[in-house]
Amino acid sequence: HYLRVLETHQDFAATIDEKGNPCREYFTNLDRIEIVTDAYKYVHNLWARGKCDYCFRRNENGTIIPKSTEDAVN
């Protein structure tokens, strides 16, 4: 699910409204308790503590894909 969270967060950060304003600023300004930021940080830290980067890599297009079992254990 981390990969879905990462992709959604990246899409959210890149989205702009019809006037060219970043949508993330609008929503983060409304989010006084910072639930969006805190939820992302929680999932990101969980991924890091689980050392999940050892099991995935980015391909030449930047897409995160699973490493082969052999690559992951070496």
LUMVEX-770187 format. One record per residue (C-alpha): residue number from 1; x, y, z; residue in three letters. Coordinates in nm, 2 decimals, always signed. Each point is the difference from the previous one (the first is absolute). Example, Ala and Ser with C-alpha at 12.3 -4.5 7.8 and 13.67 -1.06 7.14 Angstrom:
2
> 1 / +1.23 / -0.45 / +0.78 / ala;
> 2 / +0.14 / +0.34 / -0.07 / ser;
This chain:
74
> 1 / +0.00 / +0.00 / +0.00 / his;
> 2 / +0.30 / +0.23 / +0.05 / tyr;
> 3 / +0.05 / +0.02 / -0.38 / leu;
> 4 / -0.36 / +0.12 / -0.04 / arg;
> 5 / +0.05 / +0.26 / +0.28 / val;
> 6 / +0.32 / +0.12 / -0.16 / leu;
> 7 / -0.16 / +0.03 / -0.34 / glu;
> 8 / -0.31 / +0.17 / +0.13 / thr;
> 9 / +0.21 / +0.25 / +0.21 / his;
> 10 / +0.22 / +0.08 / -0.31 / gln;
> 11 / -0.31 / +0.05 / -0.21 / asp;
> 12 / -0.16 / +0.22 / +0.27 / phe;
> 13 / +0.32 / +0.21 / +0.03 / ala;
> 14 / +0.01 / +0.05 / -0.38 / ala;
> 15 / -0.37 / +0.09 / -0.05 / thr;
> 16 / -0.09 / +0.36 / -0.08 / ile;
> 17 / -0.33 / +0.17 / -0.03 / asp;
> 18 / -0.14 / +0.19 / -0.30 / glu;
> 19 / +0.18 / +0.32 / +0.11 / lys;
> 20 / +0.34 / -0.18 / +0.02 / gly;
> 21 / +0.01 / -0.01 / +0.38 / asn;
> 22 / +0.13 / -0.32 / +0.17 / pro;
> 23 / -0.29 / -0.19 / +0.15 / cys;
> 24 / +0.22 / -0.13 / +0.28 / arg;
> 25 / +0.02 / +0.35 / +0.14 / glu;
> 26 / -0.37 / +0.04 / +0.01 / tyr;
> 27 / -0.06 / -0.33 / +0.17 / phe;
> 28 / +0.29 / +0.03 / +0.25 / thr;
> 29 / -0.11 / +0.35 / +0.10 / asn;
> 30 / -0.35 / -0.15 / +0.08 / leu;
> 31 / +0.16 / -0.29 / +0.18 / asp;
> 32 / +0.08 / +0.17 / +0.33 / arg;
> 33 / +0.06 / -0.33 / +0.18 / ile;
> 34 / +0.23 / -0.11 / -0.29 / glu;
> 35 / -0.16 / -0.34 / -0.05 / ile;
> 36 / +0.11 / -0.02 / -0.36 / val;
> 37 / +0.37 / +0.07 / +0.09 / thr;
> 38 / -0.01 / -0.22 / +0.31 / asp;
> 39 / -0.16 / -0.29 / -0.18 / ala;
> 40 / +0.26 / +0.01 / -0.28 / tyr;
> 41 / +0.29 / +0.03 / +0.25 / lys;
> 42 / -0.14 / -0.30 / +0.20 / tyr;
> 43 / -0.01 / -0.22 / -0.31 / val;
> 44 / +0.34 / +0.12 / -0.12 / his;
> 45 / +0.16 / -0.07 / +0.33 / asn;
> 46 / -0.16 / -0.34 / +0.02 / leu;
> 47 / +0.15 / -0.08 / -0.34 / trp;
> 48 / +0.34 / +0.12 / +0.11 / ala;
> 49 / -0.01 / -0.20 / +0.33 / arg;
> 50 / -0.09 / -0.31 / -0.19 / gly;
> 51 / +0.29 / +0.06 / -0.23 / lys;
> 52 / -0.24 / -0.05 / -0.29 / cys;
> 53 / +0.24 / +0.18 / -0.24 / asp;
> 54 / +0.20 / -0.32 / -0.01 / tyr;
> 55 / -0.30 / -0.17 / -0.17 / cys;
> 56 / -0.07 / +0.26 / -0.27 / phe;
> 57 / +0.18 / +0.22 / -0.25 / arg;
> 58 / -0.08 / +0.28 / -0.24 / arg;
> 59 / +0.03 / -0.09 / -0.37 / asn;
> 60 / +0.12 / +0.24 / -0.27 / glu;
> 61 / -0.34 / +0.17 / -0.01 / asn;
> 62 / +0.00 / +0.06 / +0.38 / gly;
> 63 / -0.27 / -0.27 / +0.06 / thr;
> 64 / +0.05 / -0.20 / +0.32 / ile;
> 65 / +0.01 / -0.37 / -0.07 / ile;
> 66 / +0.08 / -0.31 / +0.21 / pro;
> 67 / +0.36 / -0.12 / -0.01 / lys;
> 68 / +0.05 / -0.37 / -0.08 / ser;
> 69 / +0.04 / -0.22 / +0.31 / thr;
> 70 / +0.37 / -0.05 / -0.08 / glu;
> 71 / +0.06 / +0.38 / -0.02 / asp;
> 72 / -0.19 / +0.06 / +0.32 / ala;
> 73 / +0.21 / -0.24 / +0.21 / val;
> 74 / +0.34 / +0.11 / -0.13 / asn;
